[in-house]
Amino acid sequence: MKNSRFVFDKITKLFEQGLISSRDLTTELITILKSKRDEIVFKMKLVSKDEFEVLSKRVDNLEKDIQKLKIQKKKKIKQVKKS
């Protein structure tokens, strides 16, 4: 009982001194969680939504270019065969 009283007194003193407030705890918790999230994202080598959209547009453009080149190649082959 004496030990629990001691712990309770220490916690009360901390609250009284203003060292711990609920806002500080929540902001600290949020900061810790964000840093852990960032670590996980970095380890998984994930990209942001904006980066993904840019990369997907680039891939689409490259696929269109490939299709155009294939069509041009077929036309050249047909012209050579006719000659």
LOLO-511486 format. One record per residue: x, y, z of N, C-alpha, C in turn; residue in three letters; residue number from 1. Coordinates in steps of 0.02 Angstrom, whole numbers. Each point is the difference from the previous one (the first is absolute). Layout:
N
BAVEX     npx     npy     npz    capx    capy    capz     cpx     cpy     cpz  type  seq
BAVEX       X       Y       Z       X       Y       Z       X       Y       Z   ALA  NUM
...
This chain:
83
BAVEX     npx     npy     npz    capx    capy    capz     cpx     cpy     cpz  type  seq
BAVEX      41     -60       0     -41      60       0      43      62       0   MET    1
BAVEX      55      -4      38      45      58       5      32      15     -67   LYS    2
BAVEX      18     -53     -38      31      10     -65     -49      31     -50   ASN    3
BAVEX     -62     -23       1     -50      28     -46     -14      73      17   SER    4
BAVEX       1      16      63     -10      69      22      58      44     -25   ARG    5
BAVEX      60     -27       3      59      36     -23      -6      15     -76   PHE    6
BAVEX     -19     -50     -38      -8       9     -72     -55      50     -15   VAL    7
BAVEX     -54      -6      36     -56      47     -10      21      72      15   PHE    8
BAVEX      38      10      53      25      67      18      45      28     -55   ASP    9
BAVEX      43     -43     -27      46      23     -53     -39      22     -62   LYS   10
BAVEX     -49     -40     -19     -41      17     -59     -38      65      12   ILE   11
BAVEX     -27       9      60     -36      61      16      46      61      -3   THR   12
BAVEX      61      -7      24      48      55      -3      15      19     -72   LYS   13
BAVEX       6     -51     -43      13      15     -70     -57      40     -31   LEU   14
BAVEX     -60     -19      15     -58      37     -25      -1      71      28   PHE   15
BAVEX      15       6      63       0      66      32      53      45     -30   GLU   16
BAVEX      56     -26     -16      55      40     -27     -11      16     -73   GLN   17
BAVEX     -47     -31     -30     -15      15     -70      46     -34     -49   GLY   18
BAVEX      35     -51      22      46     -34     -45     -37     -44     -51   LEU   19
BAVEX     -58     -25      22     -39     -43     -44     -69      31     -10   ILE   20
BAVEX     -17      13     -61     -68      22     -15     -27     -43     -56   SER   21
BAVEX     -64      -3      -4     -30     -44     -50      17      22     -71   SER   22
BAVEX       6      64     -11      18      24     -67      71     -21     -18   ARG   23
BAVEX      45       7      47      69     -20     -12       4     -75     -14   ASP   24
BAVEX     -37     -39      37       1     -72     -10     -29     -18     -68   LEU   25
BAVEX     -55      31     -19     -30     -18     -65      45      22     -57   THR   26
BAVEX      29      60       4      45      21     -55      62     -44      -3   THR   27
BAVEX      26     -19      57      58     -44       1     -18     -68     -29   GLU   28
BAVEX     -57     -27      18     -23     -64     -26     -10       3     -75   LEU   29
BAVEX     -31      53     -24     -10       9     -72      67       5     -37   ILE   30
BAVEX      47      35      29      65       7     -31      36     -67      -4   THR   31
BAVEX      -5     -39      53      32     -66       0     -32     -45     -52   ILE   32
BAVEX     -67       1      -4     -34     -42     -49      16      20     -71   LEU   33
BAVEX       5      65     -13      17      24     -67      70     -22     -20   LYS   34
BAVEX      46       4      47      69     -20     -16       4     -75     -13   SER   35
BAVEX     -38     -39      38      -2     -73     -12     -30     -14     -69   LYS   36
BAVEX     -53      36     -17     -31      -9     -66      49      17     -55   ARG   37
BAVEX      36      55       8      49      20     -50      56     -52      -7   ASP   38
BAVEX      21     -29      56      50     -53      -3     -24     -60     -40   GLU   39
BAVEX     -61     -19      12     -29     -58     -35      -6      15     -74   ILE   40
BAVEX     -23      59     -17      -6      19     -71      68       0     -33   VAL   41
BAVEX      50      26      35      67       2     -28      28     -70     -11   PHE   42
BAVEX     -12     -44      49      26     -68      -7     -35     -38     -57   LYS   43
BAVEX     -64      15     -11     -37     -35     -52      11      33     -69   MET   44
BAVEX      35      57       0      15      37     -61     -64      19     -37   LYS   45
BAVEX     -49      23      37     -62      23     -29       8      72     -25   LEU   46
BAVEX     -42      19     -48       1      68     -25     -64      36      18   VAL   47
BAVEX       1      65      -4     -60      38      16     -49      -4     -58   SER   48
BAVEX     -60      22      11     -52      -2     -51      18      43     -60   LYS   49
BAVEX      28      59      13      21      44     -55      54     -32     -43   ASP   50
BAVEX      49     -30      33      53     -34     -38     -28     -57     -41   GLU   51
BAVEX     -46     -37      29     -30     -56     -35     -37      23     -63   PHE   52
BAVEX     -38      55       7     -37      26     -58      48      22     -55   GLU   53
BAVEX      53      34      18      49      22     -49      32     -60     -35   VAL   54
BAVEX      19     -50      39      31     -60     -29     -49     -38     -45   LEU   55
BAVEX     -63      -4      19     -48     -36     -41     -12      37     -66   SER   56
BAVEX      -1      67       2      -6      39     -62      60     -12     -46   LYS   57
BAVEX      59      -3      29      59     -12     -40      -2     -69     -32   ARG   58
BAVEX     -23     -49      38      -6     -68     -27     -51      -1     -57   VAL   59
BAVEX     -57      34       9     -50       4     -53      29      31     -64   ASP   60
BAVEX      36      54       9      31      32     -59      50     -45     -34   ASN   61
BAVEX      39     -36      39      49     -47     -29     -35     -57     -37   LEU   62
BAVEX     -54     -24      27     -38     -53     -35     -28      25     -66   GLU   63
BAVEX     -25      62      -1     -25      28     -62      56       7     -52   LYS   64
BAVEX      58      21      23      58       7     -45      20     -68     -28   ASP   65
BAVEX      -2     -51      41      17     -68     -22     -49     -23     -53   ILE   66
BAVEX     -64      12      11     -50     -19     -49      10      36     -67   GLN   67
BAVEX      16      65       3      13      38     -61      60     -28     -37   LYS   68
BAVEX      53     -17      37      59     -28     -32     -14     -68     -31   LEU   69
BAVEX     -41     -41      32     -18     -64     -28     -38       8     -66   LYS   70
BAVEX     -47      48       0     -39      13     -61      46      25     -56   ILE   71
BAVEX      46      45      16      47      25     -50      44     -57     -27   GLN   72
BAVEX      21     -43      43      42     -57     -20     -38     -45     -48   LYS   73
BAVEX     -64     -14      15     -41     -42     -43      -9      32     -69   LYS   74
BAVEX     -10      66      -1      -8      35     -64      63      -4     -41   LYS   75
BAVEX      57       8      31      64      -4     -36      11     -70     -27   LYS   76
BAVEX     -17     -51      38       8     -69     -22     -45     -13     -60   ILE   77
BAVEX     -61      25       1     -46      -9     -56      26      35     -62   LYS   78
BAVEX      28      60       8      27      38     -57      60     -37     -30   GLN   79
BAVEX      42     -27      41      59     -36     -24     -22     -63     -37   VAL   80
BAVEX     -50     -36      23     -24     -61     -32     -31      16     -68   LYS   81
BAVEX     -34      57      -6     -32      19     -63      53      17     -52   LYS   82
BAVEX      56      26      20      52      21     -47      36     -57     -29   SER   83
